[in-house]
Amino acid sequence: MINYPDFSSNGYEVERELGKNLTGGRITYLAKDINTGKTVVIKQFQFAQAMGTWRDYDAIHQ
């Protein structure tokens, strides 16, 4: 059994991992909105990773 992060407090349930870039400190998940059932993509940034930076985070939040 794979243990995905729990995003239920944010209203999402992870279905599967789509990809990861551990060098950049990010993992992408396919998830469902618990309230609407719509499919969403969640990108989790893990800045505590040795090579994690804010550069990629800043790129999608500009």
N, CA, C, O and CB atoms as a CASP TS submission, in Angstrom:
PFRMAT TS
TARGET T0000
AUTHOR 0000-0000-0000
METHOD Language model
MODEL 1
PARENT N/A
ATOM      1  N   MET     1       0.841  -1.179   0.000  1.00  0.00           N
ATOM      2  CA  MET     1       0.000   0.000   0.000  1.00  0.00           C
ATOM      3  C   MET     1       0.891   1.249   0.000  1.00  0.00           C
ATOM      4  O   MET     1       1.854   1.341   0.761  1.00  0.00           O
ATOM      5  CB  MET     1      -0.959  -0.006   1.224  1.00  0.00           C
ATOM      6  N   ILE     2       0.553   2.190  -0.855  1.00  0.00           N
ATOM      7  CA  ILE     2       1.313   3.432  -0.953  1.00  0.00           C
ATOM      8  C   ILE     2       0.658   4.476  -0.048  1.00  0.00           C
ATOM      9  O   ILE     2      -0.559   4.659  -0.076  1.00  0.00           O
ATOM     10  CB  ILE     2       1.383   3.937  -2.435  1.00  0.00           C
ATOM     11  N   ASN     3       1.469   5.147   0.745  1.00  0.00           N
ATOM     12  CA  ASN     3       0.957   6.194   1.629  1.00  0.00           C
ATOM     13  C   ASN     3       1.186   7.563   0.995  1.00  0.00           C
ATOM     14  O   ASN     3       2.300   8.087   0.998  1.00  0.00           O
ATOM     15  CB  ASN     3       1.634   6.119   3.022  1.00  0.00           C
ATOM     16  N   TYR     4       0.118   8.127   0.457  1.00  0.00           N
ATOM     17  CA  TYR     4       0.184   9.464  -0.121  1.00  0.00           C
ATOM     18  C   TYR     4      -0.063  10.496   0.974  1.00  0.00           C
ATOM     19  O   TYR     4      -0.622  10.169   2.021  1.00  0.00           O
ATOM     20  CB  TYR     4      -0.845   9.626  -1.274  1.00  0.00           C
ATOM     21  N   PRO     5       0.350  11.736   0.740  1.00  0.00           N
ATOM     22  CA  PRO     5       0.064  12.779   1.727  1.00  0.00           C
ATOM     23  C   PRO     5      -1.442  12.971   1.888  1.00  0.00           C
ATOM     24  O   PRO     5      -2.214  12.742   0.957  1.00  0.00           O
ATOM     25  CB  PRO     5       0.728  14.107   1.317  1.00  0.00           C
ATOM     26  N   ASP     6      -1.839  13.389   3.069  1.00  0.00           N
ATOM     27  CA  ASP     6      -3.252  13.621   3.365  1.00  0.00           C
ATOM     28  C   ASP     6      -3.585  15.098   3.137  1.00  0.00           C
ATOM     29  O   ASP     6      -3.212  15.959   3.934  1.00  0.00           O
ATOM     30  CB  ASP     6      -3.590  13.200   4.828  1.00  0.00           C
ATOM     31  N   PHE     7      -4.289  15.375   2.041  1.00  0.00           N
ATOM     32  CA  PHE     7      -4.722  16.735   1.736  1.00  0.00           C
ATOM     33  C   PHE     7      -6.215  16.907   2.035  1.00  0.00           C
ATOM     34  O   PHE     7      -6.832  17.862   1.564  1.00  0.00           O
ATOM     35  CB  PHE     7      -4.429  17.073   0.260  1.00  0.00           C
ATOM     36  N   SER     8      -6.790  16.001   2.805  1.00  0.00           N
ATOM     37  CA  SER     8      -8.235  16.054   3.071  1.00  0.00           C
ATOM     38  C   SER     8      -8.644  17.326   3.811  1.00  0.00           C
ATOM     39  O   SER     8      -9.766  17.801   3.633  1.00  0.00           O
ATOM     40  CB  SER     8      -8.661  14.837   3.879  1.00  0.00           C
ATOM     41  N   SER     9      -7.767  17.882   4.632  1.00  0.00           N
ATOM     42  CA  SER     9      -8.112  19.128   5.330  1.00  0.00           C
ATOM     43  C   SER     9      -8.227  20.299   4.348  1.00  0.00           C
ATOM     44  O   SER     9      -8.825  21.328   4.662  1.00  0.00           O
ATOM     45  CB  SER     9      -7.055  19.447   6.408  1.00  0.00           C
ATOM     46  N   ASN    10      -7.646  20.124   3.155  1.00  0.00           N
ATOM     47  CA  ASN    10      -7.752  21.128   2.098  1.00  0.00           C
ATOM     48  C   ASN    10      -8.830  20.763   1.080  1.00  0.00           C
ATOM     49  O   ASN    10      -9.052  21.489   0.111  1.00  0.00           O
ATOM     50  CB  ASN    10      -6.409  21.295   1.396  1.00  0.00           C
ATOM     51  N   GLY    11      -9.503  19.622   1.308  1.00  0.00           N
ATOM     52  CA  GLY    11     -10.609  19.226   0.439  1.00  0.00           C
ATOM     53  C   GLY    11     -10.231  18.335  -0.732  1.00  0.00           C
ATOM     54  O   GLY    11     -10.979  18.240  -1.705  1.00  0.00           O
ATOM     55  N   TYR    12      -9.060  17.670  -0.649  1.00  0.00           N
ATOM     56  CA  TYR    12      -8.603  16.835  -1.761  1.00  0.00           C
ATOM     57  C   TYR    12      -8.188  15.453  -1.287  1.00  0.00           C
ATOM     58  O   TYR    12      -7.716  15.276  -0.164  1.00  0.00           O
ATOM     59  CB  TYR    12      -7.441  17.504  -2.482  1.00  0.00           C
ATOM     60  N   GLU    13      -8.376  14.477  -2.169  1.00  0.00           N
ATOM     61  CA  GLU    13      -7.941  13.107  -1.906  1.00  0.00           C
ATOM     62  C   GLU    13      -7.035  12.661  -3.048  1.00  0.00           C
ATOM     63  O   GLU    13      -7.448  12.643  -4.208  1.00  0.00           O
ATOM     64  CB  GLU    13      -9.165  12.141  -1.750  1.00  0.00           C
ATOM     65  N   VAL    14      -5.801  12.302  -2.715  1.00  0.00           N
ATOM     66  CA  VAL    14      -4.820  11.888  -3.714  1.00  0.00           C
ATOM     67  C   VAL    14      -5.180  10.511  -4.256  1.00  0.00           C
ATOM     68  O   VAL    14      -5.479   9.591  -3.495  1.00  0.00           O
ATOM     69  CB  VAL    14      -3.399  11.877  -3.117  1.00  0.00           C
ATOM     70  N   GLU    15      -5.146  10.379  -5.588  1.00  0.00           N
ATOM     71  CA  GLU    15      -5.405   9.096  -6.248  1.00  0.00           C
ATOM     72  C   GLU    15      -4.110   8.393  -6.634  1.00  0.00           C
ATOM     73  O   GLU    15      -3.972   7.181  -6.468  1.00  0.00           O
ATOM     74  CB  GLU    15      -6.272   9.303  -7.488  1.00  0.00           C
ATOM     75  N   ARG    16      -3.155   9.180  -7.159  1.00  0.00           N
ATOM     76  CA  ARG    16      -1.878   8.580  -7.529  1.00  0.00           C
ATOM     77  C   ARG    16      -0.836   9.674  -7.759  1.00  0.00           C
ATOM     78  O   ARG    16      -1.158  10.850  -7.929  1.00  0.00           O
ATOM     79  CB  ARG    16      -2.032   7.701  -8.794  1.00  0.00           C
ATOM     80  N   GLU    17       0.411   9.242  -7.757  1.00  0.00           N
ATOM     81  CA  GLU    17       1.516  10.158  -8.036  1.00  0.00           C
ATOM     82  C   GLU    17       1.703  10.249  -9.541  1.00  0.00           C
ATOM     83  O   GLU    17       1.716   9.231 -10.234  1.00  0.00           O
ATOM     84  CB  GLU    17       2.829   9.691  -7.341  1.00  0.00           C
ATOM     85  N   LEU    18       1.849  11.462 -10.042  1.00  0.00           N
ATOM     86  CA  LEU    18       2.082  11.657 -11.469  1.00  0.00           C
ATOM     87  C   LEU    18       3.567  11.751 -11.799  1.00  0.00           C
ATOM     88  O   LEU    18       3.996  11.319 -12.869  1.00  0.00           O
ATOM     89  CB  LEU    18       1.371  12.906 -11.946  1.00  0.00           C
ATOM     90  N   GLY    19       4.341  12.310 -10.894  1.00  0.00           N
ATOM     91  CA  GLY    19       5.771  12.444 -11.152  1.00  0.00           C
ATOM     92  C   GLY    19       6.469  13.140 -10.008  1.00  0.00           C
ATOM     93  O   GLY    19       5.834  13.730  -9.134  1.00  0.00           O
ATOM     94  N   LYS    20       7.786  13.062 -10.029  1.00  0.00           N
ATOM     95  CA  LYS    20       8.545  13.740  -8.992  1.00  0.00           C
ATOM     96  C   LYS    20       9.864  14.238  -9.540  1.00  0.00           C
ATOM     97  O   LYS    20      10.464  13.638 -10.432  1.00  0.00           O
ATOM     98  CB  LYS    20       8.780  12.817  -7.806  1.00  0.00           C
ATOM     99  N   ASN    21      10.289  15.333  -8.990  1.00  0.00           N
ATOM    100  CA  ASN    21      11.581  15.915  -9.297  1.00  0.00           C
ATOM    101  C   ASN    21      12.217  16.193  -7.949  1.00  0.00           C
ATOM    102  O   ASN    21      12.119  17.302  -7.424  1.00  0.00           O
ATOM    103  CB  ASN    21      11.465  17.224 -10.195  1.00  0.00           C
ATOM    104  N   LEU    22      12.864  15.191  -7.394  1.00  0.00           N
ATOM    105  CA  LEU    22      13.421  15.341  -6.061  1.00  0.00           C
ATOM    106  C   LEU    22      14.587  16.308  -6.032  1.00  0.00           C
ATOM    107  O   LEU    22      14.885  16.893  -4.990  1.00  0.00           O
ATOM    108  CB  LEU    22      13.856  14.006  -5.531  1.00  0.00           C
ATOM    109  N   THR    23      15.247  16.481  -7.162  1.00  0.00           N
ATOM    110  CA  THR    23      16.328  17.461  -7.220  1.00  0.00           C
ATOM    111  C   THR    23      15.762  18.854  -6.984  1.00  0.00           C
ATOM    112  O   THR    23      16.357  19.657  -6.265  1.00  0.00           O
ATOM    113  CB  THR    23      17.066  17.394  -8.580  1.00  0.00           C
ATOM    114  N   GLY    24      14.616  19.142  -7.590  1.00  0.00           N
ATOM    115  CA  GLY    24      13.971  20.437  -7.421  1.00  0.00           C
ATOM    116  C   GLY    24      13.046  20.492  -6.221  1.00  0.00           C
ATOM    117  O   GLY    24      12.518  21.554  -5.891  1.00  0.00           O
ATOM    118  N   GLY    25      12.845  19.355  -5.565  1.00  0.00           N
ATOM    119  CA  GLY    25      12.024  19.312  -4.365  1.00  0.00           C
ATOM    120  C   GLY    25      10.538  19.379  -4.604  1.00  0.00           C
ATOM    121  O   GLY    25       9.827  20.012  -3.824  1.00  0.00           O
ATOM    122  N   ARG    26      10.025  18.734  -5.681  1.00  0.00           N
ATOM    123  CA  ARG    26       8.584  18.759  -5.923  1.00  0.00           C
ATOM    124  C   ARG    26       8.062  17.396  -6.367  1.00  0.00           C
ATOM    125  O   ARG    26       8.751  16.617  -7.025  1.00  0.00           O
ATOM    126  CB  ARG    26       8.247  19.810  -6.971  1.00  0.00           C
ATOM    127  N   ILE    27       6.812  17.146  -5.978  1.00  0.00           N
ATOM    128  CA  ILE    27       6.097  15.928  -6.371  1.00  0.00           C
ATOM    129  C   ILE    27       4.722  16.350  -6.858  1.00  0.00           C
ATOM    130  O   ILE    27       4.094  17.222  -6.256  1.00  0.00           O
ATOM    131  CB  ILE    27       5.992  14.895  -5.179  1.00  0.00           C
ATOM    132  N   THR    28       4.241  15.740  -7.945  1.00  0.00           N
ATOM    133  CA  THR    28       2.944  16.077  -8.525  1.00  0.00           C
ATOM    134  C   THR    28       2.000  14.887  -8.351  1.00  0.00           C
ATOM    135  O   THR    28       2.366  13.742  -8.616  1.00  0.00           O
ATOM    136  CB  THR    28       3.085  16.460 -10.033  1.00  0.00           C
ATOM    137  N   TYR    29       0.779  15.182  -7.901  1.00  0.00           N
ATOM    138  CA  TYR    29      -0.222  14.146  -7.649  1.00  0.00           C
ATOM    139  C   TYR    29      -1.491  14.410  -8.447  1.00  0.00           C
ATOM    140  O   TYR    29      -1.848  15.559  -8.706  1.00  0.00           O
ATOM    141  CB  TYR    29      -0.547  14.067  -6.153  1.00  0.00           C
ATOM    142  N   LEU    30      -2.166  13.331  -8.832  1.00  0.00           N
ATOM    143  CA  LEU    30      -3.516  13.395  -9.381  1.00  0.00           C
ATOM    144  C   LEU    30      -4.444  13.206  -8.187  1.00  0.00           C
ATOM    145  O   LEU    30      -4.270  12.271  -7.405  1.00  0.00           O
ATOM    146  CB  LEU    30      -3.764  12.298 -10.523  1.00  0.00           C
ATOM    147  N   ALA    31      -5.424  14.084  -8.046  1.00  0.00           N
ATOM    148  CA  ALA    31      -6.322  14.025  -6.891  1.00  0.00           C
ATOM    149  C   ALA    31      -7.737  14.387  -7.305  1.00  0.00           C
ATOM    150  O   ALA    31      -7.979  14.816  -8.433  1.00  0.00           O
ATOM    151  CB  ALA    31      -5.837  14.965  -5.772  1.00  0.00           C
ATOM    152  N   LYS    32      -8.665  14.206  -6.377  1.00  0.00           N
ATOM    153  CA  LYS    32     -10.061  14.591  -6.587  1.00  0.00           C
ATOM    154  C   LYS    32     -10.459  15.593  -5.520  1.00  0.00           C
ATOM    155  O   LYS    32     -10.063  15.489  -4.359  1.00  0.00           O
ATOM    156  CB  LYS    32     -11.000  13.350  -6.557  1.00  0.00           C
ATOM    157  N   ASP    33     -11.256  16.572  -5.947  1.00  0.00           N
ATOM    158  CA  ASP    33     -11.868  17.507  -5.010  1.00  0.00           C
ATOM    159  C   ASP    33     -12.956  16.719  -4.279  1.00  0.00           C
ATOM    160  O   ASP    33     -13.863  16.180  -4.913  1.00  0.00           O
ATOM    161  CB  ASP    33     -12.456  18.797  -5.746  1.00  0.00           C
ATOM    162  N   ILE    34     -12.869  16.652  -2.967  1.00  0.00           N
ATOM    163  CA  ILE    34     -13.803  15.853  -2.172  1.00  0.00           C
ATOM    164  C   ILE    34     -15.234  16.345  -2.314  1.00  0.00           C
ATOM    165  O   ILE    34     -16.164  15.539  -2.288  1.00  0.00           O
ATOM    166  CB  ILE    34     -13.398  15.874  -0.711  1.00  0.00           C
ATOM    167  N   ASN    35     -15.430  17.649  -2.463  1.00  0.00           N
ATOM    168  CA  ASN    35     -16.780  18.213  -2.525  1.00  0.00           C
ATOM    169  C   ASN    35     -17.423  18.116  -3.896  1.00  0.00           C
ATOM    170  O   ASN    35     -18.627  17.883  -3.995  1.00  0.00           O
ATOM    171  CB  ASN    35     -16.745  19.640  -2.107  1.00  0.00           C
ATOM    172  N   THR    36     -16.639  18.291  -4.959  1.00  0.00           N
ATOM    173  CA  THR    36     -17.215  18.328  -6.303  1.00  0.00           C
ATOM    174  C   THR    36     -16.944  17.067  -7.120  1.00  0.00           C
ATOM    175  O   THR    36     -17.641  16.798  -8.099  1.00  0.00           O
ATOM    176  CB  THR    36     -16.685  19.517  -7.042  1.00  0.00           C
ATOM    177  N   GLY    37     -15.921  16.285  -6.718  1.00  0.00           N
ATOM    178  CA  GLY    37     -15.547  15.101  -7.481  1.00  0.00           C
ATOM    179  C   GLY    37     -14.683  15.409  -8.694  1.00  0.00           C
ATOM    180  O   GLY    37     -14.308  14.499  -9.434  1.00  0.00           O
ATOM    181  N   LYS    38     -14.359  16.696  -8.907  1.00  0.00           N
ATOM    182  CA  LYS    38     -13.527  17.077 -10.050  1.00  0.00           C
ATOM    183  C   LYS    38     -12.094  16.608  -9.858  1.00  0.00           C
ATOM    184  O   LYS    38     -11.577  16.573  -8.742  1.00  0.00           O
ATOM    185  CB  LYS    38     -13.559  18.593 -10.257  1.00  0.00           C
ATOM    186  N   THR    39     -11.466  16.250 -10.966  1.00  0.00           N
ATOM    187  CA  THR    39     -10.066  15.850 -10.955  1.00  0.00           C
ATOM    188  C   THR    39      -9.187  17.095 -10.920  1.00  0.00           C
ATOM    189  O   THR    39      -9.424  18.058 -11.649  1.00  0.00           O
ATOM    190  CB  THR    39      -9.730  14.973 -12.187  1.00  0.00           C
ATOM    191  N   VAL    40      -8.172  17.061 -10.067  1.00  0.00           N
ATOM    192  CA  VAL    40      -7.236  18.178  -9.933  1.00  0.00           C
ATOM    193  C   VAL    40      -5.810  17.636  -9.907  1.00  0.00           C
ATOM    194  O   VAL    40      -5.589  16.442  -9.708  1.00  0.00           O
ATOM    195  CB  VAL    40      -7.535  19.009  -8.648  1.00  0.00           C
ATOM    196  N   VAL    41      -4.863  18.522 -10.108  1.00  0.00           N
ATOM    197  CA  VAL    41      -3.453  18.184  -9.984  1.00  0.00           C
ATOM    198  C   VAL    41      -2.892  19.008  -8.832  1.00  0.00           C
ATOM    199  O   VAL    41      -3.101  20.219  -8.762  1.00  0.00           O
ATOM    200  CB  VAL    41      -2.670  18.453 -11.323  1.00  0.00           C
ATOM    201  N   ILE    42      -2.183  18.347  -7.938  1.00  0.00           N
ATOM    202  CA  ILE    42      -1.550  19.014  -6.803  1.00  0.00           C
ATOM    203  C   ILE    42      -0.047  18.918  -6.974  1.00  0.00           C
ATOM    204  O   ILE    42       0.495  17.834  -7.187  1.00  0.00           O
ATOM    205  CB  ILE    42      -1.999  18.387  -5.447  1.00  0.00           C
ATOM    206  N   LYS    43       0.624  20.053  -6.880  1.00  0.00           N
ATOM    207  CA  LYS    43       2.088  20.074  -6.929  1.00  0.00           C
ATOM    208  C   LYS    43       2.579  20.415  -5.530  1.00  0.00           C
ATOM    209  O   LYS    43       2.324  21.507  -5.021  1.00  0.00           O
ATOM    210  CB  LYS    43       2.627  21.110  -7.999  1.00  0.00           C
ATOM    211  N   GLN    44       3.281  19.477  -4.917  1.00  0.00           N
ATOM    212  CA  GLN    44       3.785  19.654  -3.563  1.00  0.00           C
ATOM    213  C   GLN    44       5.260  20.044  -3.625  1.00  0.00           C
ATOM    214  O   GLN    44       6.078  19.342  -4.219  1.00  0.00           O
ATOM    215  CB  GLN    44       3.588  18.361  -2.723  1.00  0.00           C
ATOM    216  N   PHE    45       5.582  21.169  -3.005  1.00  0.00           N
ATOM    217  CA  PHE    45       6.962  21.632  -2.956  1.00  0.00           C
ATOM    218  C   PHE    45       7.566  21.215  -1.624  1.00  0.00           C
ATOM    219  O   PHE    45       6.981  21.447  -0.566  1.00  0.00           O
ATOM    220  CB  PHE    45       7.049  23.174  -3.149  1.00  0.00           C
ATOM    221  N   GLN    46       8.736  20.602  -1.682  1.00  0.00           N
ATOM    222  CA  GLN    46       9.412  20.115  -0.483  1.00  0.00           C
ATOM    223  C   GLN    46      10.751  20.831  -0.363  1.00  0.00           C
ATOM    224  O   GLN    46      11.781  20.332  -0.816  1.00  0.00           O
ATOM    225  CB  GLN    46       9.607  18.563  -0.529  1.00  0.00           C
ATOM    226  N   PHE    47      10.718  22.003   0.251  1.00  0.00           N
ATOM    227  CA  PHE    47      11.914  22.833   0.321  1.00  0.00           C
ATOM    228  C   PHE    47      12.967  22.272   1.263  1.00  0.00           C
ATOM    229  O   PHE    47      14.116  22.712   1.226  1.00  0.00           O
ATOM    230  CB  PHE    47      11.546  24.221   0.752  1.00  0.00           C
ATOM    231  N   ALA    48      12.605  21.321   2.098  1.00  0.00           N
ATOM    232  CA  ALA    48      13.586  20.732   3.011  1.00  0.00           C
ATOM    233  C   ALA    48      14.528  19.766   2.284  1.00  0.00           C
ATOM    234  O   ALA    48      15.526  19.327   2.854  1.00  0.00           O
ATOM    235  CB  ALA    48      12.870  20.003   4.153  1.00  0.00           C
ATOM    236  N   GLN    49      14.210  19.431   1.013  1.00  0.00           N
ATOM    237  CA  GLN    49      15.101  18.579   0.235  1.00  0.00           C
ATOM    238  C   GLN    49      16.433  19.291   0.033  1.00  0.00           C
ATOM    239  O   GLN    49      16.481  20.519  -0.048  1.00  0.00           O
ATOM    240  CB  GLN    49      14.464  18.208  -1.129  1.00  0.00           C
ATOM    241  N   ALA    50      17.485  18.539  -0.046  1.00  0.00           N
ATOM    242  CA  ALA    50      18.832  19.111  -0.157  1.00  0.00           C
ATOM    243  C   ALA    50      18.966  20.106  -1.312  1.00  0.00           C
ATOM    244  O   ALA    50      19.626  21.133  -1.159  1.00  0.00           O
ATOM    245  CB  ALA    50      19.846  18.000  -0.331  1.00  0.00           C
ATOM    246  N   MET    51      18.355  19.823  -2.457  1.00  0.00           N
ATOM    247  CA  MET    51      18.497  20.686  -3.627  1.00  0.00           C
ATOM    248  C   MET    51      17.245  21.534  -3.881  1.00  0.00           C
ATOM    249  O   MET    51      17.168  22.218  -4.902  1.00  0.00           O
ATOM    250  CB  MET    51      18.806  19.844  -4.853  1.00  0.00           C
ATOM    251  N   GLY    52      16.266  21.501  -2.974  1.00  0.00           N
ATOM    252  CA  GLY    52      15.028  22.255  -3.169  1.00  0.00           C
ATOM    253  C   GLY    52      15.273  23.761  -3.148  1.00  0.00           C
ATOM    254  O   GLY    52      16.054  24.264  -2.340  1.00  0.00           O
ATOM    255  N   THR    53      14.590  24.475  -4.052  1.00  0.00           N
ATOM    256  CA  THR    53      14.726  25.926  -4.115  1.00  0.00           C
ATOM    257  C   THR    53      13.357  26.558  -4.308  1.00  0.00           C
ATOM    258  O   THR    53      12.383  25.869  -4.613  1.00  0.00           O
ATOM    259  CB  THR    53      15.684  26.344  -5.255  1.00  0.00           C
ATOM    260  N   TRP    54      13.290  27.866  -4.131  1.00  0.00           N
ATOM    261  CA  TRP    54      12.064  28.620  -4.365  1.00  0.00           C
ATOM    262  C   TRP    54      11.873  28.965  -5.833  1.00  0.00           C
ATOM    263  O   TRP    54      10.797  29.428  -6.211  1.00  0.00           O
ATOM    264  CB  TRP    54      12.069  29.885  -3.543  1.00  0.00           C
ATOM    265  N   ARG    55      12.871  28.756  -6.666  1.00  0.00           N
ATOM    266  CA  ARG    55      12.813  29.169  -8.073  1.00  0.00           C
ATOM    267  C   ARG    55      11.595  28.584  -8.786  1.00  0.00           C
ATOM    268  O   ARG    55      10.858  29.319  -9.443  1.00  0.00           O
ATOM    269  CB  ARG    55      14.090  28.744  -8.800  1.00  0.00           C
ATOM    270  N   ASP    56      11.372  27.282  -8.667  1.00  0.00           N
ATOM    271  CA  ASP    56      10.250  26.657  -9.366  1.00  0.00           C
ATOM    272  C   ASP    56       8.914  27.071  -8.762  1.00  0.00           C
ATOM    273  O   ASP    56       7.927  27.211  -9.485  1.00  0.00           O
ATOM    274  CB  ASP    56      10.387  25.138  -9.333  1.00  0.00           C
ATOM    275  N   TYR    57       8.870  27.268  -7.455  1.00  0.00           N
ATOM    276  CA  TYR    57       7.651  27.738  -6.804  1.00  0.00           C
ATOM    277  C   TYR    57       7.302  29.139  -7.320  1.00  0.00           C
ATOM    278  O   TYR    57       6.162  29.413  -7.694  1.00  0.00           O
ATOM    279  CB  TYR    57       7.819  27.746  -5.256  1.00  0.00           C
ATOM    280  N   ASP    58       8.297  30.004  -7.330  1.00  0.00           N
ATOM    281  CA  ASP    58       8.080  31.374  -7.803  1.00  0.00           C
ATOM    282  C   ASP    58       7.638  31.405  -9.269  1.00  0.00           C
ATOM    283  O   ASP    58       6.881  32.293  -9.659  1.00  0.00           O
ATOM    284  CB  ASP    58       9.358  32.199  -7.628  1.00  0.00           C
ATOM    285  N   ALA    59       8.090  30.464 -10.077  1.00  0.00           N
ATOM    286  CA  ALA    59       7.746  30.436 -11.501  1.00  0.00           C
ATOM    287  C   ALA    59       6.259  30.262 -11.733  1.00  0.00           C
ATOM    288  O   ALA    59       5.728  30.802 -12.704  1.00  0.00           O
ATOM    289  CB  ALA    59       8.496  29.328 -12.195  1.00  0.00           C
ATOM    290  N   ILE    60       5.563  29.518 -10.864  1.00  0.00           N
ATOM    291  CA  ILE    60       4.122  29.308 -11.084  1.00  0.00           C
ATOM    292  C   ILE    60       3.272  30.272 -10.272  1.00  0.00           C
ATOM    293  O   ILE    60       2.050  30.276 -10.422  1.00  0.00           O
ATOM    294  CB  ILE    60       3.740  27.877 -10.735  1.00  0.00           C
ATOM    295  N   HIS    61       3.869  31.076  -9.430  1.00  0.00           N
ATOM    296  CA  HIS    61       3.117  32.032  -8.610  1.00  0.00           C
ATOM    297  C   HIS    61       3.408  33.476  -9.003  1.00  0.00           C
ATOM    298  O   HIS    61       3.337  34.369  -8.159  1.00  0.00           O
ATOM    299  CB  HIS    61       3.440  31.828  -7.138  1.00  0.00           C
ATOM    300  N   GLN    62       3.730  33.714 -10.249  1.00  0.00           N
ATOM    301  CA  GLN    62       3.957  35.075 -10.716  1.00  0.00           C
ATOM    302  C   GLN    62       2.816  35.549 -11.565  1.00  0.00           C
ATOM    303  O   GLN    62       2.835  36.681 -12.048  1.00  0.00           O
ATOM    304  CB  GLN    62       5.248  35.169 -11.491  1.00  0.00           C
TER
END
